[in-house]
Amino acid sequence: MTQRVLNAMMMAATALLVAPVAAQQPASPAGATVSSFYDLKTKTLDGKPADLAMYKGKVSLVVNVASKCGFTPQYEGLEKLQKDMSGKNFNVLGFPSNDFGGQEPGTAQEIATFCKLTYGVTFPMFEKVVTKAGTDQSPIYSFLGTSGHLPAWNFSKYVIDKDGKIVAFFPSKVTPESPELREAIDKALAAAGTK
């Protein structure tokens, strides 16, 4: 096969994997349709149950993170953003994933230690998830995929409004300091009346 045919086949396969996710609403464990990010439940990085409803009424920045990625230094900017926005009904929420390049191979304890010692991370971190479409995909990313966007790499970012609706998506190269990301967060905070 030529490289052109292989590329066309890969693009078609990617479209088949991504397109159905954008058209579906994920189901909650009880089988009800999830209409808000804050309807979802998961686990913290240390394995404790976590109900994302605790963030309802706040704006959240959801990021798929990895410890051994070229974008890993973004942890520093994410932590700075978390601290700068303290008291403004805002949270950074980190979801480790090993989906891209095997760049998050560590255990939960290894991830937590790395984040704390290397970047002083204090924002909430959750259990390792699968972001890619498929039977193993996390319900978190099944919901986020309804935006029409799934991460193409580590450190993709979703801005979630106070009601749990996805209001913006940014690929990995958009840093936490980027004006367009800050503008989307400020707009969501203004809509929530908490800027």
N, CA, C and O of each residue as an XYZ file, in Angstrom:
780
protein
N       0.834     -1.186      0.000
C       0.000      0.000      0.000
C       0.873      1.241      0.000
O       1.957      1.265      0.583
N       0.381      2.256     -0.659
C       1.123      3.510     -0.674
C       0.865      4.278      0.611
O      -0.111      4.029      1.319
N       1.752      5.211      0.897
C       1.583      6.045      2.090
C       0.280      6.838      2.009
O      -0.377      7.064      3.025
N      -0.090      7.256      0.803
C      -1.326      8.022      0.611
C      -2.549      7.189      0.999
O      -3.461      7.695      1.653
N      -2.573      5.919      0.601
C      -3.690      5.033      0.935
C      -3.722      4.790      2.438
O      -4.790      4.828      3.050
N      -2.555      4.539      3.040
C      -2.500      4.335      4.492
C      -2.995      5.570      5.243
O      -3.752      5.447      6.206
N      -2.577      6.748      4.813
C      -3.041      7.987      5.462
C      -4.544      8.133      5.341
O      -5.205      8.516      6.306
N      -5.099      7.835      4.169
C      -6.545      7.935      3.969
C      -7.285      6.952      4.867
O      -8.332      7.281      5.423
N      -6.739      5.737      5.009
C      -7.373      4.739      5.872
C      -7.328      5.177      7.328
O      -8.302      5.004      8.061
N      -6.199      5.744      7.752
C      -6.087      6.205      9.140
C      -7.045      7.351      9.422
O      -7.645      7.408     10.495
N      -7.194      8.269      8.466
C      -8.131      9.381      8.656
C      -9.558      8.865      8.740
O     -10.338      9.348      9.561
N      -9.914      7.898      7.913
C     -11.260      7.333      7.940
C     -11.512      6.617      9.261
O     -12.587      6.755      9.845
N     -10.532      5.856      9.737
C     -10.683      5.157     11.008
C     -10.824      6.141     12.157
O     -11.629      5.920     13.062
N     -10.057      7.222     12.135
C     -10.163      8.244     13.178
C     -11.549      8.879     13.160
O     -12.142      9.098     14.216
N     -12.063      9.172     11.984
C     -13.396      9.766     11.877
C     -14.444      8.829     12.444
O     -15.388      9.280     13.094
N     -14.296      7.532     12.211
C     -15.259      6.571     12.747
C     -15.194      6.506     14.266
O     -16.218      6.325     14.925
N     -13.994      6.653     14.826
C     -13.861      6.607     16.277
C     -14.385      7.866     16.947
O     -15.010      7.791     18.005
N     -14.140      9.013     16.348
C     -14.500     10.276     16.983
C     -15.948     10.668     16.723
O     -16.624     11.134     17.641
N     -16.439     10.496     15.516
C     -17.773     10.962     15.154
C     -18.878     10.414     16.050
O     -19.731     11.189     16.482
N     -18.906      9.093     16.355
C     -19.996      8.612     17.196
C     -19.985      9.219     18.586
O     -21.046      9.407     19.181
N     -18.805      9.530     19.121
C     -18.721     10.102     20.462
C     -19.378     11.470     20.498
O     -20.074     11.799     21.459
N     -19.165     12.266     19.464
C     -19.733     13.604     19.433
C     -21.250     13.563     19.345
O     -21.920     14.502     19.774
N     -21.795     12.499     18.801
C     -23.239     12.423     18.606
C     -23.970     11.809     19.792
O     -25.198     11.873     19.849
N     -23.250     11.217     20.741
C     -23.891     10.515     21.840
C     -23.855     11.326     23.118
O     -22.977     12.166     23.315
N     -24.804     11.068     23.969
C     -24.760     11.564     25.328
C     -24.364     10.378     26.195
O     -25.018      9.337     26.129
N     -23.320     10.496     27.004
C     -22.943      9.377     27.844
C     -24.016      9.082     28.878
O     -24.791      9.960     29.257
N     -24.051      7.864     29.317
C     -25.014      7.467     30.335
C     -24.342      7.467     31.692
O     -23.161      7.143     31.816
N     -25.099      7.831     32.697
C     -24.589      7.754     34.065
C     -24.666      6.294     34.485
O     -25.286      5.488     33.791
N     -24.049      5.938     35.607
C     -24.086      4.548     36.051
C     -25.510      4.005     36.187
O     -25.734      2.809     35.999
N     -26.458      4.860     36.507
C     -27.846      4.416     36.655
C     -28.545      4.309     35.305
O     -29.702      3.894     35.243
N     -27.855      4.680     34.216
C     -28.429      4.576     32.890
C     -29.073      5.853     32.390
O     -29.506      5.910     31.239
N     -29.148      6.878     33.223
C     -29.737      8.151     32.808
C     -28.729      8.918     31.957
O     -27.520      8.743     32.107
N     -29.225      9.755     31.076
C     -28.356     10.556     30.235
C     -27.685     11.644     31.064
O     -28.321     12.286     31.899
N     -26.398     11.841     30.824
C     -25.634     12.861     31.526
C     -25.731     14.158     30.727
O     -25.376     14.192     29.549
N     -26.205     15.211     31.357
C     -26.336     16.487     30.654
C     -25.384     17.550     31.201
O     -25.331     18.664     30.679
N     -24.644     17.214     32.235
C     -23.718     18.151     32.859
C     -22.470     17.410     33.312
O     -22.547     16.284     33.802
N     -21.329     18.048     33.145
C     -20.078     17.486     33.638
C     -20.198     17.183     35.129
O     -19.621     16.217     35.628
N     -20.950     18.016     35.823
C     -21.080     17.884     37.269
C     -22.044     16.774     37.692
O     -22.260     16.571     38.887
N     -22.626     16.050     36.725
C     -23.438     14.861     37.021
C     -22.561     13.618     37.195
O     -23.025     12.584     37.675
N     -21.295     13.729     36.801
C     -20.413     12.566     36.768
C     -19.743     12.286     38.107
O     -19.546     13.176     38.934
N     -19.407     11.026     38.282
C     -18.665     10.596     39.464
C     -17.396      9.904     38.977
O     -17.383      9.304     37.902
N     -16.342      9.990     39.764
C     -15.069      9.371     39.414
C     -14.357      9.030     40.712
O     -14.999      8.867     41.750
N     -13.046      8.924     40.660
C     -12.244      8.694     41.866
C     -11.090      9.684     41.872
O     -10.603     10.101     40.821
N     -10.662     10.049     43.066
C      -9.492     10.905     43.206
C      -8.245     10.087     42.874
O      -8.317      8.866     42.733
N      -7.125     10.751     42.752
C      -5.875     10.068     42.440
C      -5.528      9.028     43.498
O      -4.881      8.024     43.198
N      -5.955      9.266     44.737
C      -5.670      8.282     45.790
C      -6.769      7.234     45.942
O      -6.800      6.500     46.930
N      -7.683      7.164     44.948
C      -8.674      6.081     44.900
C      -9.958      6.305     45.661
O     -10.789      5.401     45.739
N     -10.146      7.489     46.228
C     -11.381      7.770     46.968
C     -12.479      8.210     46.004
O     -12.184      8.846     44.992
N     -13.747      7.882     46.298
C     -14.848      8.323     45.432
C     -14.881      9.851     45.341
O     -14.646     10.551     46.326
N     -15.175     10.349     44.144
C     -15.257     11.795     43.920
C     -16.508     12.094     43.107
O     -16.684     11.581     42.002
N     -17.364     12.920     43.661
C     -18.572     13.363     42.975
C     -18.271     14.741     42.403
O     -18.029     15.685     43.156
N     -18.284     14.865     41.078
C     -17.938     16.143     40.460
C     -18.995     17.216     40.722
O     -18.786     18.383     40.389
N     -20.116     16.835     41.309
C     -21.143     17.813     41.706
C     -20.581     18.820     42.708
O     -21.125     19.914     42.854
N     -19.514     18.467     43.389
C     -18.914     19.395     44.355
C     -18.350     20.640     43.678
O     -18.058     21.630     44.350
N     -18.191     20.600     42.335
C     -17.671     21.750     41.599
C     -18.784     22.536     40.903
O     -18.517     23.550     40.258
N     -20.016     22.076     41.030
C     -21.148     22.782     40.412
C     -21.224     24.201     40.971
O     -21.042     24.422     42.168
N     -21.491     25.143     40.094
C     -21.515     26.542     40.492
C     -20.163     27.221     40.301
O     -20.034     28.432     40.485
N     -19.156     26.430     39.928
C     -17.816     26.952     39.674
C     -17.463     26.714     38.212
O     -18.088     25.895     37.538
N     -16.467     27.428     37.732
C     -15.912     27.199     36.406
C     -14.719     26.268     36.590
O     -13.903     26.459     37.492
N     -14.626     25.262     35.731
C     -13.535     24.291     35.830
C     -12.733     24.248     34.535
O     -13.279     24.408     33.444
N     -11.445     24.031     34.676
C     -10.574     23.770     33.537
C     -10.134     22.319     33.675
O      -9.373     21.976     34.580
N     -10.618     21.465     32.766
C     -10.321     20.034     32.803
C      -9.160     19.761     31.840
O      -9.202     20.147     30.672
N      -8.119     19.083     32.358
C      -6.905     18.861     31.573
C      -6.473     17.405     31.696
O      -6.398     16.861     32.798
N      -6.185     16.773     30.544
C      -5.575     15.433     30.584
C      -4.067     15.632     30.697
O      -3.434     16.212     29.815
N      -3.511     15.147     31.787
C      -2.116     15.429     32.121
C      -1.235     14.182     32.008
O      -1.725     13.053     32.026
N       0.067     14.413     31.891
C       1.044     13.320     31.823
C       2.384     13.816     32.345
O       2.736     14.981     32.165
N       3.119     12.939     32.985
C       4.374     13.301     33.649
C       5.609     13.267     32.762
O       6.635     13.843     33.122
N       5.537     12.611     31.618
C       6.733     12.434     30.784
C       6.489     12.943     29.367
O       6.823     12.268     28.393
N       5.913     14.123     29.259
C       5.498     14.701     27.981
C       6.238     16.025     27.766
O       6.640     16.683     28.726
N       6.409     16.398     26.528
C       7.004     17.700     26.236
C       6.174     18.850     26.781
O       6.697     19.944     26.994
N       4.876     18.613     27.011
C       3.992     19.636     27.562
C       3.916     19.593     29.093
O       3.241     20.423     29.702
N       4.600     18.635     29.715
C       4.543     18.480     31.175
C       4.855     19.769     31.932
O       4.253     19.994     32.982
N       5.769     20.637     31.455
C       6.004     21.895     32.177
C       4.748     22.772     32.309
O       4.744     23.727     33.085
N       3.691     22.456     31.562
C       2.442     23.207     31.734
C       1.850     23.020     33.128
O       1.014     23.818     33.552
N       2.270     21.977     33.848
C       1.828     21.823     35.234
C       2.103     23.110     36.014
O       1.282     23.536     36.826
N       3.255     23.722     35.767
C       3.614     24.953     36.477
C       2.582     26.046     36.211
O       2.123     26.706     37.144
N       2.216     26.240     34.949
C       1.222     27.248     34.591
C      -0.162     26.917     35.111
O      -0.914     27.810     35.502
N      -0.505     25.628     35.118
C      -1.814     25.212     35.653
C      -1.897     25.505     37.152
O      -2.922     25.974     37.645
N      -0.810     25.222     37.869
C      -0.792     25.507     39.309
C      -0.854     27.011     39.563
O      -1.542     27.456     40.482
N      -0.149     27.789     38.762
C      -0.195     29.253     38.897
C      -1.616     29.756     38.628
O      -2.113     30.627     39.342
N      -2.262     29.214     37.608
C      -3.640     29.582     37.295
C      -4.561     29.254     38.470
O      -5.405     30.065     38.850
N      -4.393     28.063     39.039
C      -5.203     27.664     40.201
C      -5.018     28.669     41.342
O      -5.995     29.070     41.975
N      -3.778     29.076     41.606
C      -3.504     30.011     42.704
C      -3.988     31.424     42.375
O      -4.558     32.100     43.232
N      -3.762     31.872     41.132
C      -4.199     33.210     40.721
C      -5.718     33.358     40.787
O      -6.230     34.443     41.064
N      -6.433     32.266     40.533
C      -7.898     32.315     40.489
C      -8.531     31.904     41.816
O      -9.749     31.753     41.910
N      -7.712     31.727     42.820
C      -8.213     31.351     44.138
C      -9.264     32.357     44.601
O      -9.054     33.566     44.506
N     -10.379     31.863     45.094
C     -11.449     32.731     45.569
C     -12.387     33.208     44.476
O     -13.277     34.014     44.749
N     -12.216     32.735     43.240
C     -13.062     33.183     42.128
C     -13.962     32.072     41.592
O     -14.359     32.111     40.428
N     -14.288     31.086     42.423
C     -15.132     29.975     41.981
C     -14.591     29.312     40.732
O     -15.308     29.137     39.747
N     -13.318     28.944     40.780
C     -12.622     28.327     39.658
C     -11.728     27.212     40.176
O     -11.158     27.312     41.263
N     -11.610     26.144     39.385
C     -10.702     25.048     39.704
C     -10.076     24.485     38.447
O     -10.718     24.400     37.400
N      -8.821     24.104     38.560
C      -8.167     23.254     37.559
C      -8.405     21.829     38.047
O      -8.223     21.544     39.231
N      -8.808     20.934     37.152
C      -9.030     19.532     37.484
C      -8.146     18.681     36.569
O      -8.312     18.704     35.349
N      -7.214     17.936     37.151
C      -6.274     17.142     36.372
C      -6.671     15.680     36.287
O      -7.000     15.052     37.294
N      -6.636     15.143     35.068
C      -6.951     13.736     34.816
C      -5.771     13.080     34.100
O      -5.646     13.213     32.883
N      -4.903     12.375     34.832
C      -3.780     11.706     34.195
C      -4.251     10.692     33.155
O      -5.281     10.039     33.325
N      -3.479     10.575     32.077
C      -3.805      9.619     31.023
C      -2.518      9.119     30.386
O      -1.563      9.870     30.189
N      -2.520      7.840     30.073
C      -1.362      7.213     29.429
C      -1.637      6.965     27.946
O      -0.952      6.159     27.317
N      -2.631      7.649     27.386
C      -3.087      7.403     26.013
C      -2.091      7.794     24.939
O      -2.072      7.181     23.871
N      -1.278      8.780     25.186
C      -0.448      9.351     24.128
C       1.027      9.128     24.411
O       1.602      9.747     25.306
N       1.625      8.245     23.645
C       3.052      7.988     23.771
C       3.453      7.286     25.059
O       4.634      7.256     25.403
N       2.472      6.714     25.785
C       2.804      6.049     27.043
C       3.487      6.988     28.013
O       4.386      6.579     28.748
N       3.064      8.261     28.023
C       3.775      9.290     28.779
C       3.266      9.493     30.209
O       3.687     10.421     30.898
N       2.354      8.614     30.648
C       1.935      8.621     32.052
C       1.869      7.173     32.536
O       0.794      6.659     32.845
N       3.048      6.516     32.599
C       3.064      5.102     32.975
C       2.992      4.855     34.478
O       2.797      3.717     34.906
N       3.144      5.886     35.272
C       3.270      5.716     36.716
C       2.012      5.272     37.424
O       0.904      5.344     36.893
N       2.224      4.806     38.654
C       1.101      4.486     39.541
C       0.529      5.802     40.072
O       1.117      6.868     39.894
N      -0.611      5.705     40.716
C      -1.216      6.900     41.308
C      -0.251      7.568     42.281
O      -0.132      8.793     42.287
N       0.439      6.779     43.104
C       1.377      7.332     44.076
C       2.559      8.011     43.382
O       3.004      9.076     43.810
N       3.063      7.403     42.321
C       4.172      7.998     41.575
C       3.759      9.318     40.925
O       4.524     10.282     40.913
N       2.542      9.349     40.386
C       2.028     10.569     39.763
C       1.894     11.673     40.811
O       2.332     12.803     40.597
N       1.284     11.329     41.944
C       1.083     12.319     43.011
C       2.420     12.868     43.508
O       2.563     14.077     43.694
N       3.389     11.995     43.720
C       4.705     12.424     44.199
C       5.383     13.326     43.179
O       5.910     14.379     43.536
N       5.373     12.924     41.919
C       5.973     13.727     40.858
C       5.350     15.122     40.815
O       6.066     16.123     40.787
N       4.018     15.188     40.811
C       3.326     16.480     40.707
C       3.634     17.381     41.893
O       3.862     18.579     41.730
N       3.639     16.804     43.076
C       3.879     17.587     44.292
C       5.328     18.073     44.360
O       5.583     19.255     44.595
N       6.265     17.162     44.155
C       7.678     17.522     44.312
C       8.220     18.358     43.157
O       9.065     19.227     43.373
N       7.755     18.114     41.948
C       8.306     18.814     40.786
C       7.618     20.146     40.526
O       8.274     21.124     40.167
N       6.285     20.192     40.707
C       5.536     21.397     40.351
C       4.698     21.962     41.492
O       4.017     22.969     41.300
N       4.726     21.357     42.654
C       3.950     21.864     43.787
C       2.455     21.862     43.533
O       1.740     22.742     44.012
N       1.979     20.882     42.787
C       0.560     20.837     42.402
C      -0.340     20.700     43.627
O      -0.163     19.806     44.455
N      -1.306     21.605     43.718
C      -2.311     21.558     44.782
C      -3.721     21.405     44.222
O      -4.660     21.134     44.971
N      -3.878     21.579     42.893
C      -5.230     21.453     42.332
C      -5.659     19.980     42.332
O      -4.811     19.088     42.341
N      -6.964     19.728     42.321
C      -7.460     18.355     42.397
C      -6.971     17.489     41.232
O      -7.008     17.892     40.070
N      -6.517     16.300     41.584
C      -6.085     15.310     40.604
C      -6.944     14.062     40.787
O      -7.278     13.676     41.906
N      -7.291     13.446     39.664
C      -8.190     12.304     39.679
C      -7.488     11.067     39.131
O      -6.353     11.140     38.662
N      -8.177      9.933     39.197
C      -7.598      8.681     38.747
C      -7.230      8.739     37.268
O      -7.790      9.522     36.502
N      -6.280      7.898     36.888
C      -5.847      7.805     35.499
C      -7.036      7.365     34.649
O      -7.779      6.458     35.025
N      -7.207      8.019     33.494
C      -8.356      7.748     32.628
C      -7.913      7.454     31.198
O      -6.782      7.740     30.804
N      -8.845      6.870     30.429
C      -8.675      6.695     28.990
C      -9.486      7.811     28.335
O     -10.693      7.926     28.551
N      -8.809      8.627     27.535
C      -9.479      9.749     26.878
C      -9.979      9.384     25.484
O     -10.928      9.986     24.981
N      -9.340      8.401     24.865
C      -9.673      8.026     23.485
C     -11.009      7.296     23.419
O     -11.368      6.547     24.328
N     -11.747      7.529     22.318
C     -13.031      6.864     22.097
C     -12.836      5.354     22.049
O     -11.829      4.863     21.540
N     -13.798      4.634     22.579
C     -13.746      3.176     22.578
C     -14.391      2.633     23.832
O     -14.875      3.392     24.672
N     -14.398      1.318     23.958
C     -15.097      0.683     25.076
C     -14.463      0.987     26.427
O     -15.144      0.923     27.451
N     -13.168      1.319     26.453
C     -12.484      1.622     27.721
C     -12.500      3.104     28.072
O     -11.968      3.496     29.111
N     -13.098      3.926     27.228
C     -13.073      5.369     27.457
C     -13.771      5.722     28.775
O     -14.831      5.187     29.103
N     -13.154      6.621     29.505
C     -13.719      7.112     30.756
C     -15.029      7.844     30.485
O     -15.142      8.535     29.472
N     -16.024      7.709     31.368
C     -17.260      8.496     31.224
C     -16.983     10.000     31.205
O     -17.734     10.764     30.600
N     -15.907     10.421     31.866
C     -15.520     11.837     31.867
C     -15.260     12.282     30.428
O     -15.789     13.298     29.976
N     -14.443     11.511     29.717
C     -14.091     11.897     28.350
C     -15.163     11.522     27.336
O     -15.205     12.085     26.243
N     -16.012     10.595     27.681
C     -17.179     10.337     26.834
C     -18.063     11.580     26.839
O     -18.558     11.999     25.793
N     -18.259     12.169     28.016
C     -19.036     13.408     28.102
C     -18.314     14.552     27.391
O     -18.920     15.267     26.593
N     -17.025     14.726     27.675
C     -16.282     15.821     27.051
C     -16.263     15.684     25.531
O     -16.228     16.690     24.822
N     -16.286     14.469     25.031
C     -16.314     14.222     23.599
C     -17.586     14.699     22.917
O     -17.610     14.863     21.698
N     -18.654     14.925     23.699
C     -19.897     15.426     23.101
C     -19.711     16.840     22.553
O     -20.562     17.349     21.824
N     -18.591     17.466     22.910
C     -18.278     18.804     22.388
C     -17.804     18.734     20.940
O     -17.694     19.757     20.264
N     -17.526     17.517     20.468
C     -16.944     17.354     19.138
C     -15.433     17.337     19.169
O     -14.786     17.256     18.124
N     -14.862     17.413     20.373
C     -13.404     17.429     20.527
C     -12.975     16.380     21.545
O     -13.520     16.306     22.646
N     -12.010     15.584     21.168
C     -11.314     14.711     22.102
C      -9.841     15.077     22.028
O      -9.382     15.558     20.992
N      -9.091     14.861     23.098
C      -7.674     15.199     23.056
C      -6.942     14.482     21.928
O      -7.151     13.293     21.691
N      -6.085     15.219     21.243
C      -5.198     14.624     20.249
C      -3.851     14.321     20.900
O      -3.033     13.592     20.339
N      -3.626     14.891     22.101
C      -2.392     14.673     22.850
C      -2.630     15.100     24.289
O      -3.712     15.572     24.638
N      -1.613     14.929     25.118
C      -1.682     15.329     26.523
C      -1.838     16.851     26.653
O      -1.424     17.607     25.775
N      -2.432     17.274     27.748
C      -2.613     18.677     28.107
C      -3.602     19.408     27.194
O      -3.453     20.602     26.936
N      -4.606     18.682     26.711
C      -5.744     19.334     26.061
C      -6.624     19.881     27.176
O      -6.666     19.330     28.276
N      -7.332     20.978     26.878
C      -8.045     21.697     27.934
C      -9.492     21.972     27.557
O      -9.787     22.377     26.432
N     -10.394     21.749     28.511
C     -11.809     22.059     28.357
C     -12.201     23.057     29.428
O     -11.885     22.863     30.602
N     -12.887     24.124     29.039
C     -13.458     25.057     30.009
C     -14.905     24.625     30.214
O     -15.677     24.514     29.262
N     -15.253     24.385     31.469
C     -16.593     23.941     31.855
C     -17.242     25.066     32.649
O     -16.645     25.584     33.593
N     -18.472     25.449     32.270
C     -19.123     26.552     32.989
C     -19.737     26.085     34.304
O     -19.658     24.904     34.644
N     -20.341     26.997     35.032
C     -20.867     26.714     36.366
C     -21.961     25.659     36.372
O     -22.220     25.034     37.400
N     -22.617     25.457     35.204
C     -23.684     24.463     35.098
C     -23.198     23.130     34.550
O     -23.989     22.200     34.390
N     -21.897     23.028     34.260
C     -21.347     21.778     33.767
C     -21.377     21.630     32.261
O     -21.202     20.527     31.742
N     -21.597     22.727     31.550
C     -21.596     22.714     30.081
C     -20.183     23.032     29.586
O     -19.469     23.840     30.181
N     -19.796     22.382     28.485
C     -18.494     22.627     27.878
C     -18.609     23.908     27.055
O     -19.409     23.979     26.122
N     -17.813     24.917     27.398
C     -17.902     26.192     26.686
C     -16.687     26.488     25.814
O     -16.735     27.392     24.980
N     -15.596     25.738     25.995
C     -14.422     25.956     25.147
C     -13.508     24.740     25.232
O     -13.477     24.027     26.236
N     -12.768     24.525     24.156
C     -11.760     23.468     24.077
C     -10.482     24.077     23.517
O     -10.524     24.898     22.601
N      -9.351     23.669     24.073
C      -8.054     24.139     23.606
C      -7.100     22.960     23.484
O      -7.004     22.145     24.402
N      -6.393     22.858     22.359
C      -5.419     21.771     22.207
C      -4.188     21.995     23.081
O      -4.031     23.044     23.707
N      -3.335     21.002     23.109
C      -2.145     20.975     23.977
C      -1.260     22.202     23.873
O      -0.751     22.690     24.882
N      -1.074     22.702     22.666
C      -0.124     23.806     22.467
C      -0.596     25.110     23.108
O       0.208     26.023     23.298
N      -1.872     25.213     23.442
C      -2.378     26.407     24.127
C      -2.020     26.269     25.598
O      -2.514     25.380     26.292
N      -1.159     27.158     26.058
C      -0.640     27.070     27.427
C      -1.618     27.700     28.427
O      -2.519     28.445     28.041
N      -1.430     27.394     29.705
C      -2.277     28.012     30.725
C      -2.179     29.541     30.754
O      -3.090     30.215     31.234
N      -1.073     30.083     30.241
C      -0.878     31.534     30.211
C      -1.470     32.184     28.962
O      -1.523     33.411     28.875
N      -1.912     31.387     28.002
C      -2.393     31.908     26.721
C      -3.582     32.845     26.903
O      -4.524     32.522     27.625
N      -3.540     34.013     26.243
C      -4.642     34.970     26.354
C      -5.997     34.377     25.958
O      -7.013     34.696     26.575
N      -6.021     33.519     24.935
C      -7.312     32.965     24.504
C      -7.912     32.026     25.548
O      -9.133     31.958     25.689
N      -7.068     31.307     26.275
C      -7.575     30.451     27.353
C      -8.071     31.314     28.506
O      -9.160     31.088     29.033
N      -7.277     32.297     28.893
C      -7.676     33.190     29.991
C      -8.978     33.918     29.660
O      -9.827     34.113     30.530
N      -9.126     34.317     28.397
C     -10.347     35.006     27.967
C     -11.566     34.088     28.097
O     -12.625     34.523     28.548
N     -11.419     32.828     27.705
C     -12.533     31.874     27.811
C     -12.911     31.632     29.276
O     -14.092     31.535     29.610
N     -11.908     31.538     30.139
C     -12.184     31.360     31.575
C     -12.874     32.602     32.135
O     -13.859     32.488     32.864
N     -12.362     33.787     31.799
C     -12.969     35.036     32.281
C     -14.411     35.176     31.803
O     -15.281     35.621     32.551
N     -14.654     34.795     30.558
C     -16.012     34.875     30.002
C     -16.955     33.934     30.762
O     -18.084     34.308     31.079
N     -16.496     32.725     31.050
C     -17.316     31.770     31.817
C     -17.555     32.270     33.235
O     -18.651     32.107     33.771
N     -16.535     32.879     33.851
C     -16.709     33.437     35.186
C     -17.680     34.616     35.170
O     -18.503     34.755     36.075
N     -17.587     35.458     34.151
C     -18.500     36.603     34.037
C     -19.938     36.120     33.873
O     -20.856     36.681     34.472
N     -20.135     35.081     33.064
C     -21.478     34.527     32.872
C     -22.025     33.951     34.163
O     -23.234     33.936     34.391
N     -21.104     33.470     35.017
C     -21.508     32.911     36.298
C     -21.687     33.995     37.354
O     -22.118     33.719     38.474
N     -21.349     35.241     36.983
C     -21.457     36.340     37.931
C     -20.381     36.329     38.990
O     -20.579     36.868     40.079
N     -19.225     35.714     38.686
C     -18.178     35.601     39.706
C     -16.830     36.085     39.242
O     -15.812     35.685     39.807
N     -16.783     36.940     38.224
C     -15.481     37.397     37.729
C     -14.795     38.300     38.720
O     -13.689     38.774     38.462
